[in-house]
Amino acid sequence: LVGFGVQVLALALIVLVIFGAPGQMTTLLGLAGAGLTIALKDFIVAFFGWFVLMGKNGIHVGDWVEINGIGGEVVEVGVLRTVLLETGSWTDAGHPTGRRVVFVNSFAIEGHYFNFSTTGQWLWDELDVLVPADEDPYRILDAIQKLVAEETAANATLAETEWQRVAGSRALKTFSAAPAINLKPTSMGVEITVRYVTRAHERYAVRTHLYQEVVGLLRNRSVAQVADHAKTVGQAA
């Protein structure tokens, strides 16, 4: 910006020396200022966007953010641009792609961004389990609900505490972070969807752990059912 300003000033001085001072200097300066404002609009907005990013609700180096649908770790916050190491959005696998993505800081004013490294870093995740048609879905539902509630109890309590502390309305103060259950019949059986609260950076680890526990739970129930069936057949014989 400084270099460009010096070039414009030098060009203006050269024009004044060659052609002399125009009679309508005020009008000329006004038109020139308006033209420069339009030409440098993106740079001006980006410059003021940097002040927004440096504020209380801004972003800093090392934060995990999502800008214009692209997620990643912040590696640089400059006066005119922000650089991310791309890791995908929160719905994708959180592994670095090796690409550096550059954004002009105007997104802080003209658009929006998500910062998952602040205090309110909680999000809802889902666990999907398909129960075959020949199984009783309600028994499995109760077992999965108890399992998820036990595994996520600490996170749910902490999330509710933080939400209540920063809440600006009574409606949010009564909001619950307890797991929610949903049933949906399908042609292959009953699909159970469990929604629970987790930290953004722990999302994949928590989901993997819950799936392992659910698989173990279903396997133990299958083994128990086979044993009960064998016992019943033996008694009948």
Buried (B, 14 or more C-beta within 10 A) or exposed (E): EEEEEEEEEEEEEEEEEEEEEEEEEEEEEEEEEEEBEEEBEEBBBBBEBBEBBBEEEBBEEEBBBBBEEBBBBBEEBEEBBBBBBBBBBBEEEBEEBEEEBEBBBBBBBEEEBBBBBBEEBBBEBEBEBBBEEEBEBEEBBEBBBEBBBEBBBEBBEBBBEBBEEEEEEEEEEEEEBBBBBEEEEEEEBBBBEBBBBBBBEEBBEBBEEBEEBBEEBBEEBEEEEEEEEEEEEEEEE
